[in-house]
Amino acid sequence: MSAEPAQSWFGPGDDRPKALSKKRSDDSVQALWDPDPSEELAAESGLGEDAAAIAAGRAEAGPAASESAAESQFFFQQARRLVNSGGSAFARLYRAFLGARAALGLALVATQVIGGFLGAPAPEWTLVVCVLYGVQAMVLWLWPPLQKGASARSMARVSSPPWWTSIGLDLLVFGVLHAFDRGANVNYGAMLVMPVLMAGVLTPRLLALATAACAALLMLGVAGWAVLAGADVGLRMTQAGLVGSGFFVISLLASELASRLAKEERAARGSMEFARQQAQLNRLVIDEMQEGVMVVDRRGRVRAANPASRALLADGAAAVRSAPFQLRGVKAWHPLVQAVEQAFADGAWPEGGRDVDLAFDSGLQRSLRLRMRFTRRRAPDTSEDLCVLFVEDKRRVQARIQQDKLAAMGRVSAGIAHEIRNPLAAIDQANALLSEDAVEPRVQQLTRMVASNVQRLKRIVDDVLEVAPGAVSAAVPLDAAALVNEICLEWARTNQLAPGPSDPLSCSVPLHPLIVAFDPEHLRRVLVNLLDNAWRHAERGPGCMQVLLEQEAEPVPDAAHKPSRAPAPDPQPWVRLSVFNLGPAIPPDVERHLFEPFFSTRSRGSGLGLYICRELCERYGASIDYQRRHDPARAGNEFSLRLRLLAASSAASSAASAPAALGRHPSN
């Protein structure tokens, strides 16, 4: 059994869906006469926005909602075709009946006037009643403020003014005319169909049957009065009975048809609500995509575009306005327009896409990878052909391909490293045995060379296995201040750097603990690697290398230049570990590949040092970066690590204000 949508015909009904077959017809009709929120919104705002557009989401406030509404304009056009404009169905039907009453009033007045000209004048009181009725009907129809109180709930009560100004007044006027104007040439009894029909459509079934009963009693009462005056009892009572039965039939048929129409429109509104939610969901997903998505028609007009696509079409910092906009007319977009026109003409596009180069006036060059999909019309009266463009920066595509290659290379390298480890251990053991019996200097030199290369190969194997896919290491809380100081001391002793004024290494760490999430051995490997690289490329001299560990201070906004909408501060505190060395700048062609695997400027380098540092940092939620210091007095290179801070002592504030007093030297 299919459940009905939760959206009722004339407004939202119960939030829970109800089955159509389990609902009593009288209750279902009454449930449909709820006030439509679109009508209330239109009355409050004075904009007269149609219910279809409001149901589709155009009444949402905020710039994001207006932008989404502009991008989905074609969806709203389809919505208007599904649900007629002009407010709720109750309001439309109510105004239609008011127009019919006004036309009927004018017809009554015209009939009385024409009868007077033709020599059959009606009584004066009849003309007065018809004129007053016509004026009331015209004023009620043409003056919308008088219709403001009319709603489904008010029409369901006999005591409400809207019921008396329409249905009740019709019963009274037509009943009086039928009862007292016996010599008229107009059958006023037939006009009682108007209030009966109006009640059958706009009121609950019970009230509609009561209205039909009142009309039937009026007909029977007038017939009984005529019988008392000497009329044929059989003829008059039979006619009154048939007319009264017709009133009941009309009331039942009108109520049933109104109920069916209400259910259909309620289902349409439920489908519209579902379509609106689906469109919003799709829009949210597309807006968050890293790949650019655009919807373009044959005329080159962009119907919808997500932020990623607009960023790819922008000339540097210049922003592209929200859709809809025209691709034609911008010189830099001409290759894109040609590609779209060719795709529409050919009716096909390569599955893998094609590359399009854009050249902007500022000199910016951008290469895009285009993939297209088409929507085809199935009938002449359906929507036009549209093209969905998937736009992606070619550099991002190449980076993704490179990343896939690196991942595959890592898996292969890990397998090879496992295979090399066992033979390498055998070579090391055999060389150790040979070195024990080696007496000649030449043989000893050869065994030392073998041992050195074996150790080098072991380090390469360990490095490859360390960053192999699937390697998992648990982060443990550690005191970064104590560990960094310890590593610097060990490294200075290993490289035989004597402490003193001429010491090339300067280490500055805070005295209070800085607890970070990192594996101690991995942090040691990263820092030692950075120290080795800094020492290798440093200009020898006192203080040519500096290690600084500090907690990053939260940025304080400038009151004089406070932005109107500042971004939310980062709730995660960070610790910054930097390794600086005096020396020449790294060439740009080398800097571009610093953190790539198997890239080295030394003939005996493996090219895995910085790559392993980056992989280990990312494993623990940290990051590593390089920058060039351009201080004229101390220009050099700096590698910085940002570590997630778990806890720090209360002395952090004083440490930030007086870092010099908290510095440590490796010799301490």
Buried (B, 14 or more C-beta within 10 A) or exposed (E): EEEBBBBBBBBBBEEEEBEEEEBEEBEBBBBBBBBBBBBBBBBEEEEEBBBBBBBBBBBEEEEEBEBBBBBBEBBBEBBBEBBEEBBBBBBBBBBEBBBBBBBBBBBBBEBBBEBEEEEEEBEEEBBEBBBEBBEBBBEBBEEEEBBEEBBBEBBBEEEBEBBEBBBBBBBBBBBBBBBBBEEBEBEBBEBBBBBBBBBBBBBBBEBBBBBBBBBBBBBBBBBBBBBEEEBEEEEBBEBBBEBBEBBBEBBBEBBBEBBEBBBEBBBBBBBBBEBBEEBBEEBEEBBEEEBBBBBBBEEBBBBBBBBBBBBBBBBEEEEBEBBBBEBEEBEBBBBBBEBBBEBBEEEEBEEEBBEBEBEBEEEEEBEBBBBBEEEEEEEEEEBEEBBBBBBBBBEEBEEEEEEEEBEEEBEEBBEEBEEBBEEBEEBBEEBEEBBEEBEEEEEEEBBEEBBEBBEEBBEBBEBBBBBBEEEEEEBEEBBBBEBBBBBBBEBBEEEEBEBEEEBBBBBBBBEBBBBBBBBBEBBBBBBBBBBBBBBEBBEEEEBBBBBBBBBBEEEEEEEEEEEEEEEEEEEEBBBBBBBBBBBEEBEEEEBEBBBBBEBBEEEEEBBBBBBBBBBBBEBBBBEBBEEEBEEEEEEBBBBBBBBBBBEBBEEBEBBBEEBEEBBBBBBE
